[in-house]
Amino acid sequence: MPTGIRIDLTFSGEQVSGSSGCNTYGGLFQAIGGSISLGALHSTQMACDHQVMEAEAAYLRALEGSTAYEATSTTLHLTGGAADLSFIAATAASVSPSASPTQ
């Protein structure tokens, strides 16, 4: 992830939303017993630096492809997509990435 880029993820009811570095995104999700399924995510279409846009596309691919999760009161780990994603809770309702996605 390029330095200074913020990615976040918020769950509310059956909705997921957040900032993907340049644009904001949202969609539906379902999580049951360690499995997670995200519907097609919609996103704003602002243009940013090429490096940011590439990182954003990789993040959204990984997020949409996630099929499993492990969660504690402060962390969320999503797997099964193009890359594993790890988040640390910023508040009870939102989380931020703790590290760049790994492949």
Secondary structure, 3 states (H helix, E strand, C coil): CCCCCCECEEEECCEEEEEECCCEEEEEEEEECCEEEECCCEECCCCCCHHHHHHHHHHHHHHHHCCEEEECCCEEEEECCCCEEEEEECCCCEEEECCCCEC
